[in-house]
Amino acid sequence: MRTDVVVVGGGQAGLAMSRVLSTAGLDHVVLDRGEVAQSWRSERWDTLRLLTPNWMTRLPGWRYDGDDPDGYMNCAEVIAMLQRYREHICAPLLTHAPVQRVTLRADGAFDVGTDSGSWQASAVVVASGACSDPHLPACAIDLPPSIVQMTATEYRNPQQLPDGPVLVVGASASGVQIADEVRGSGREVTIAIGEHVRVPRTYRGRDIHWWMDAIGLLDERHDGVDDIERARRVASLQLIGSPQRRDLDLQALLCAGVRPVGKLMRVSSTIMQFSGGVGHLVANADLKMHRLLERIDDHVDQHDLGDVVGPPARPGRTHLGHVPTDVSVSAIRSVVWATGYRPRLPWLDRRAFDRRGRIDHDGGVGSMPGVFVLGLPFLRRRKSNFIDGVGPDAHELVGHVVAHVRGGTHRDAALSGVERPAEQRRADTLDCLHEWP
């Protein structure tokens, strides 16, 4: 079968790309290994909610219109939303069609092989996300068989875990949420801490994402930061999307009785060894949080918003207390790995990767002509891997896809009406604030 573009992945990124490809008049097919939003169906724990408020659920030609804009969708709601979006845009989605190979032919076209047949296309958009392959440290293999291990994609609820103490490795969004839930089940919990990003759930009466959107932080671009590779590795925010809009950071976990340790470095037959220097990591996270809050306060002052937002009450510093550097192997009954993910693309032509085995791209435009990427962290802007970020990125990438398929060159100037200029964004913020009840 022949088409202009094959999109791999039927989640928010793949569906957003489908919408803009249809608008651009390109024939295409979207291929997914399972159903719409398959990772939300099979790789999320029971109580997980979006970290972004519902009003940030914006996709090309679609936005949240429910009665709880400041709430946070649970998994079932996200799945239902993406299913409705697929139907709304009439996406040409082929489900249960896992891609087996994508190879570049001598004539510059791609062969895309699936369990459901083969496709030939001028371009391929990789929209399968960044969370396909949980990343485990090398020492995971040294843990004895008596310790039950699972990744954050395998974890569903505390009842999966055996009775007894639990080690959660990782202190970003997944790690702190799982540690909090497991501790709430009555188990002793130890959390291994690496670099992390602390923020309050709300500040001055608004969700922290509301502020990051208002000050333009989420729209910061990949070509405007000093070290984009480091920016792409920044951990997810220590947040939880709860109906109570509560804070969930290390301080909250410590107050609940969770024991902190450093990064897991080595496992012997009797001892787990952890790095020192946790205090420095925690102090650095506190410092960066306060810098962000200062930036928000400056924004409030510059736009005379003090009368329509709350006072600048800031979280206190994190009090670690005693942090051990080793723990007996016999003192841990199970381990949950919340140590991040890597995209897993064994089906993609090896020439599309760099020497480190990562897909080689500049803002989603692959070094291999005809290969494009969507949905990775900080792909083109800081919010690129959010539901709210795949749309603007797709709008920009589609011009490059069209240029490749039809020939010619692409100018990013075709963005008018797609992305709000900074001054318009500030004006929108002011209007919204003054209309707030």
C-alpha positions as CSV (number, residue, x, y, z in Angstrom):
1,M,0.0,0.0,0.0
2,R,1.2,3.5,-0.8
3,T,0.7,6.7,1.1
4,D,2.5,10.0,1.6
5,V,3.3,9.7,5.3
6,V,3.2,6.9,7.9
7,V,2.8,8.1,11.5
8,V,3.9,5.5,14.1
9,G,1.9,5.9,17.4
10,G,-1.8,6.5,18.1
11,G,-1.5,8.6,21.2
12,Q,-1.7,12.3,21.6
13,A,1.3,13.0,19.4
14,G,0.3,10.7,16.6
15,L,-3.3,12.0,16.5
16,A,-2.1,15.6,16.6
17,M,0.1,15.0,13.6
18,S,-2.7,13.2,11.8
19,R,-4.9,16.3,12.2
20,V,-2.3,18.7,10.8
21,L,-1.4,16.3,8.0
22,S,-5.1,16.2,7.0
23,T,-5.3,20.0,7.0
24,A,-2.2,20.1,4.8
25,G,-3.8,17.7,2.4
26,L,-1.3,14.8,2.8
27,D,-2.5,11.3,2.5
28,H,-1.3,9.3,5.6
29,V,-1.9,6.4,7.9
30,V,-1.5,6.2,11.7
31,L,-0.2,2.8,13.0
32,D,-0.4,1.7,16.6
33,R,0.6,-1.5,18.3
34,G,-2.7,-1.6,20.2
35,E,-5.6,0.7,20.7
36,V,-5.8,4.4,20.8
37,A,-3.7,5.6,23.8
38,Q,-2.3,2.1,24.3
39,S,0.3,3.2,26.9
40,W,-2.5,4.8,29.0
41,R,-4.4,1.6,28.9
42,S,-1.6,-0.8,29.8
43,E,1.4,1.0,31.4
44,R,-0.1,3.3,34.0
45,W,-0.9,2.7,37.7
46,D,-4.5,2.7,38.9
47,T,-4.6,6.1,40.6
48,L,-2.5,8.1,38.1
49,R,-3.8,11.4,36.9
50,L,-2.4,14.0,34.5
51,L,0.1,16.4,36.1
52,T,-1.4,19.2,34.0
53,P,-4.8,20.8,34.7
54,N,-7.6,19.9,32.3
55,W,-7.7,23.4,30.7
56,M,-4.2,22.5,29.3
57,T,-5.7,19.6,27.3
58,R,-5.4,21.3,24.0
59,L,-4.9,19.6,20.7
60,P,-5.2,20.8,17.1
61,G,-8.8,21.6,16.5
62,W,-9.8,20.5,20.1
63,R,-9.7,21.7,23.6
64,Y,-11.2,20.6,27.0
65,D,-14.8,21.9,27.4
66,G,-15.9,20.0,30.5
67,D,-17.0,21.3,33.8
68,D,-13.8,20.8,35.7
69,P,-11.1,22.9,34.0
70,D,-8.9,23.0,37.1
71,G,-9.1,19.3,37.7
72,Y,-6.7,16.5,36.5
73,M,-7.9,13.7,34.3
74,N,-7.5,10.1,35.4
75,C,-6.4,7.4,33.0
76,A,-9.9,6.4,32.0
77,E,-10.7,10.0,31.2
78,V,-7.5,10.5,29.1
79,I,-8.3,7.4,27.1
80,A,-11.9,8.5,26.5
81,M,-10.7,12.0,25.5
82,L,-8.2,10.7,23.0
83,Q,-10.7,8.3,21.6
84,R,-13.2,11.1,21.1
85,Y,-10.4,13.2,19.5
86,R,-9.6,10.4,17.1
87,E,-13.3,10.2,16.1
88,H,-13.6,14.0,15.9
89,I,-10.7,14.3,13.4
90,C,-11.5,11.1,11.6
91,A,-7.9,9.9,11.9
92,P,-6.9,7.1,9.5
93,L,-5.8,4.9,12.4
94,L,-4.9,1.2,12.0
95,T,-4.9,-0.5,15.5
96,H,-3.1,-3.7,16.5
97,A,-0.5,-3.0,13.8
98,P,2.8,-3.1,15.6
99,V,5.6,-1.8,13.3
100,Q,8.3,-4.4,12.6
101,R,10.6,-2.4,10.4
102,V,11.1,1.0,8.7
103,T,13.8,0.9,6.1
104,L,15.0,3.5,3.6
105,R,14.9,2.3,0.0
106,A,17.4,3.3,-2.8
107,D,14.8,5.6,-4.3
108,G,14.4,7.6,-1.1
109,A,11.0,6.1,-0.1
110,F,10.4,4.1,3.1
111,D,9.2,0.5,3.5
112,V,7.1,0.1,6.6
113,G,6.4,-3.4,7.6
114,T,3.7,-4.3,10.2
115,D,1.8,-7.4,11.3
116,S,-1.1,-6.2,9.1
117,G,0.8,-5.6,5.9
118,S,3.4,-3.3,4.4
119,W,3.3,0.4,3.4
120,Q,5.5,2.5,1.2
121,A,5.7,6.2,2.2
122,S,7.7,9.3,1.3
123,A,8.0,10.2,5.0
124,V,7.7,8.7,8.5
125,V,6.8,10.5,11.7
126,V,7.9,8.7,14.9
127,A,5.2,9.6,17.4
128,S,5.5,6.7,19.7
129,G,6.6,8.7,22.7
130,A,9.6,8.8,25.1
131,C,8.3,6.2,27.7
132,S,8.5,2.9,25.8
133,D,11.5,1.4,27.6
134,P,12.0,1.9,31.4
135,H,15.6,2.6,32.2
136,L,17.1,0.5,35.0
137,P,20.6,1.1,36.5
138,A,23.2,-1.6,35.9
139,C,23.1,-2.7,39.6
140,A,19.4,-3.9,39.3
141,I,20.7,-7.2,38.1
142,D,22.7,-7.6,41.4
143,L,19.6,-7.7,43.6
144,P,18.8,-11.2,45.0
145,P,15.8,-13.1,43.7
146,S,14.2,-12.7,47.1
147,I,13.5,-9.0,46.4
148,V,10.5,-8.4,44.1
149,Q,11.3,-5.8,41.4
150,M,9.0,-3.9,39.1
151,T,9.2,-0.8,37.0
152,A,6.8,2.2,37.2
153,T,5.1,0.8,34.0
154,E,4.4,-2.5,35.7
155,Y,3.3,-1.1,39.0
156,R,-0.5,-0.8,39.4
157,N,-1.2,-0.5,43.2
158,P,0.4,-1.4,46.6
159,Q,-1.4,-4.7,46.7
160,Q,1.0,-6.0,44.0
161,L,3.8,-5.7,46.4
162,P,4.7,-8.3,49.1
163,D,4.3,-7.3,52.7
164,G,7.4,-5.6,54.1
165,P,9.6,-2.6,53.4
166,V,9.8,-1.1,49.9
167,L,12.5,0.9,48.1
168,V,11.4,3.3,45.5
169,V,14.3,4.4,43.3
170,G,13.7,7.8,41.7
171,A,12.2,11.0,43.1
172,S,10.6,12.7,40.1
173,A,6.9,12.6,39.5
174,S,6.4,8.9,39.3
175,G,8.8,8.1,42.2
176,V,7.2,10.5,44.7
177,Q,3.6,9.5,43.7
178,I,4.4,5.8,44.1
179,A,6.3,6.3,47.3
180,D,3.3,8.3,48.7
181,E,0.8,5.7,47.7
182,V,2.8,2.8,49.0
183,R,3.5,4.6,52.3
184,G,-0.3,5.2,52.6
185,S,-0.8,1.4,52.5
186,G,1.1,1.1,55.7
187,R,4.4,-0.2,54.4
188,E,7.8,1.2,55.3
189,V,9.2,3.1,52.3
190,T,12.7,4.3,51.5
191,I,13.1,6.6,48.5
192,A,16.4,6.9,46.6
193,I,16.9,10.5,45.5
194,G,18.8,11.8,42.4
195,E,18.4,15.2,40.7
196,H,14.9,16.4,40.9
197,V,12.7,19.4,40.3
198,R,10.6,20.7,43.2
199,V,7.7,23.0,42.7
200,P,4.5,23.7,44.6
201,R,1.2,22.5,43.1
202,T,-0.3,26.0,43.4
203,Y,1.3,29.4,44.0
204,R,-0.5,32.7,44.7
205,G,-3.9,31.0,44.0
206,R,-3.0,29.5,40.6
207,D,-1.8,26.1,39.4
208,I,2.0,26.1,38.9
209,H,1.4,25.2,35.2
210,W,-0.9,28.2,34.9
211,W,2.0,30.4,35.9
212,M,4.6,28.7,33.8
213,D,2.3,29.1,30.8
214,A,1.6,32.8,31.7
215,I,5.3,33.8,32.0
216,G,6.2,32.0,28.8
217,L,8.4,29.3,30.3
218,L,6.5,26.4,28.7
219,D,7.0,28.0,25.2
220,E,10.8,28.4,25.6
221,R,12.3,26.9,22.4
222,H,14.9,24.3,21.8
223,D,17.1,26.7,19.8
224,G,17.1,29.3,22.6
225,V,18.7,27.4,25.5
226,D,22.4,27.0,26.1
227,D,22.5,23.2,26.5
228,I,19.5,21.5,24.8
229,E,20.8,18.0,25.6
230,R,20.8,18.7,29.3
231,A,17.4,20.5,29.1
232,R,16.0,17.3,27.5
233,R,17.2,15.3,30.4
234,V,15.7,17.4,33.1
235,A,13.5,15.3,35.5
236,S,9.7,15.6,35.5
237,L,8.3,17.9,38.2
238,Q,7.6,16.6,41.7
239,L,3.8,16.9,41.4
240,I,0.6,15.0,41.8
241,G,-2.7,15.8,40.1
242,S,-5.2,15.3,42.9
243,P,-8.7,16.7,43.5
244,Q,-7.3,18.3,46.6
245,R,-4.5,20.0,44.6
246,R,-2.1,19.1,47.3
247,D,1.7,19.4,47.2
248,L,3.7,16.3,46.9
249,D,7.5,16.7,47.2
250,L,10.3,15.3,49.4
251,Q,9.2,17.4,52.3
252,A,5.7,16.0,52.2
253,L,7.1,12.4,52.0
254,L,9.5,13.0,54.9
255,C,6.6,14.3,57.0
256,A,4.7,11.1,56.1
257,G,7.6,8.9,57.4
258,V,9.4,8.0,54.1
259,R,13.1,7.5,54.6
260,P,15.5,9.3,52.2
261,V,18.7,7.9,50.8
262,G,20.9,9.0,47.9
263,K,21.3,7.5,44.4
264,L,21.6,3.7,44.4
265,M,25.2,3.0,43.4
266,R,26.0,-0.6,44.2
267,V,24.5,-3.8,45.5
268,S,26.5,-6.6,47.2
269,S,25.2,-9.8,48.7
270,T,24.4,-8.0,51.9
271,I,24.4,-4.2,51.4
272,M,22.8,-1.6,49.1
273,Q,25.1,1.4,48.9
274,F,23.9,4.8,48.1
275,S,25.7,8.0,47.2
276,G,26.3,10.9,49.6
277,G,25.7,14.5,48.8
278,V,21.9,14.2,48.9
279,G,21.8,17.5,50.9
280,H,23.4,19.3,47.9
281,L,20.8,17.9,45.5
282,V,17.9,18.9,47.7
283,A,19.3,22.4,48.4
284,N,19.8,22.9,44.7
285,A,16.2,21.9,44.0
286,D,14.9,24.3,46.6
287,L,17.1,27.1,45.2
288,K,15.8,26.5,41.6
289,M,12.2,26.4,42.9
290,H,12.6,29.8,44.6
291,R,14.1,31.2,41.4
292,L,11.0,30.2,39.5
293,L,8.8,31.7,42.2
294,E,10.8,34.9,42.0
295,R,10.3,35.0,38.3
296,I,6.5,34.6,38.9
297,D,6.6,37.4,41.5
298,D,8.4,39.7,39.0
299,H,5.7,38.9,36.4
300,V,3.0,39.9,39.0
301,D,4.8,43.1,39.8
302,Q,5.4,44.1,36.2
303,H,1.8,43.6,35.3
304,D,0.2,45.0,38.5
305,L,-1.5,41.7,39.3
306,G,-1.1,41.9,43.1
307,D,-4.8,42.7,43.6
308,V,-6.1,39.7,41.7
309,V,-3.7,36.9,42.9
310,G,-2.9,35.6,46.3
311,P,0.1,36.6,48.5
312,P,3.6,35.2,47.8
313,A,3.6,32.5,50.4
314,R,6.5,30.2,49.6
315,P,7.2,26.6,50.7
316,G,9.9,26.2,53.3
317,R,13.2,24.4,52.7
318,T,13.4,20.6,52.7
319,H,14.6,19.2,56.0
320,L,16.3,15.9,55.3
321,G,17.6,14.8,58.7
322,H,19.8,11.7,58.8
323,V,20.4,10.1,55.4
324,P,22.1,6.7,55.5
325,T,24.5,5.7,52.8
326,D,23.9,1.9,53.1
327,V,20.9,-0.3,53.7
328,S,20.9,-4.0,54.4
329,V,19.6,-6.1,51.5
330,S,17.6,-8.1,54.0
331,A,15.8,-4.9,55.1
332,I,14.1,-4.4,51.7
333,R,11.3,-6.7,50.4
334,S,10.6,-5.1,47.1
335,V,11.9,-2.4,44.7
336,V,9.9,-0.1,42.4
337,W,12.1,1.4,39.7
338,A,11.0,5.0,38.8
339,T,14.3,5.8,37.1
340,G,13.0,7.2,33.8
341,Y,12.6,5.9,30.3
342,R,14.3,5.7,26.9
343,P,12.5,5.6,23.5
344,R,12.8,2.1,22.2
345,L,12.8,2.0,18.4
346,P,14.3,-1.3,17.2
347,W,12.2,-1.2,14.0
348,L,13.6,2.1,12.7
349,D,16.4,2.2,10.1
350,R,19.7,2.3,12.1
351,R,20.9,5.2,9.9
352,A,18.4,7.4,11.6
353,F,20.4,7.2,14.9
354,D,23.4,9.0,16.2
355,R,26.5,7.3,17.6
356,R,24.9,7.1,21.0
357,G,22.0,5.2,19.7
358,R,19.5,8.1,19.9
359,I,17.3,9.2,17.1
360,D,19.2,12.0,15.4
361,H,17.1,15.1,14.9
362,D,17.0,18.9,15.1
363,G,13.8,20.0,16.6
364,G,12.0,16.9,15.3
365,V,13.5,17.1,11.8
366,G,15.6,13.9,11.4
367,S,19.1,13.9,10.0
368,M,17.9,11.1,7.8
369,P,15.7,12.8,5.1
370,G,12.1,11.9,5.5
371,V,12.3,11.0,9.2
372,F,10.5,13.2,11.7
373,V,9.9,13.0,15.4
374,L,7.1,14.2,17.7
375,G,6.3,14.0,21.4
376,L,9.8,13.8,22.9
377,P,10.9,16.0,25.8
378,F,11.8,19.6,24.8
379,L,11.6,18.6,21.1
380,R,10.9,22.2,20.0
381,R,9.7,23.8,23.2
382,R,9.8,23.0,26.9
383,K,6.2,21.6,26.9
384,S,6.8,19.3,23.8
385,N,5.9,16.1,25.7
386,F,2.8,17.5,27.2
387,I,-0.6,17.0,25.6
388,D,-0.6,20.8,25.3
389,G,2.7,20.8,23.5
390,V,2.4,18.2,20.7
391,G,0.0,20.5,18.8
392,P,2.2,23.5,18.4
393,D,5.2,21.2,17.5
394,A,3.0,19.3,15.0
395,H,2.0,22.6,13.3
396,E,5.6,23.5,12.9
397,L,6.8,20.1,11.7
398,V,4.1,19.7,9.1
399,G,5.7,22.3,6.9
400,H,8.9,20.3,6.9
401,V,7.0,17.2,6.1
402,V,5.1,18.8,3.2
403,A,8.4,20.2,1.8
404,H,10.0,16.8,1.9
405,V,7.0,15.0,0.3
406,R,6.3,17.6,-2.4
407,G,9.8,19.0,-2.8
408,G,11.0,22.5,-2.2
409,T,11.9,24.4,1.0
410,H,10.0,25.2,4.2
411,R,9.8,28.4,6.1
412,D,8.7,28.5,9.7
413,A,6.9,31.8,8.9
414,A,3.7,29.8,8.3
415,L,3.1,29.8,12.0
416,S,0.7,32.8,12.2
417,G,-2.4,31.8,14.1
418,V,-0.7,28.7,15.5
419,E,1.5,30.0,18.3
420,R,0.7,33.0,20.4
421,P,3.5,35.7,20.2
422,A,4.9,36.6,23.6
423,E,3.1,39.9,23.8
424,Q,-0.2,38.4,22.9
425,R,0.3,35.7,25.5
426,R,0.9,38.3,28.2
427,A,-2.2,40.2,27.1
428,D,-4.2,37.0,27.3
429,T,-2.9,36.4,30.8
430,L,-4.0,39.8,32.0
431,D,-7.5,39.4,30.5
432,C,-7.9,36.0,32.2
433,L,-6.6,37.3,35.6
434,H,-8.9,40.3,35.7
435,E,-11.9,38.2,34.7
436,W,-11.2,35.6,37.4
437,P,-14.1,35.4,39.9
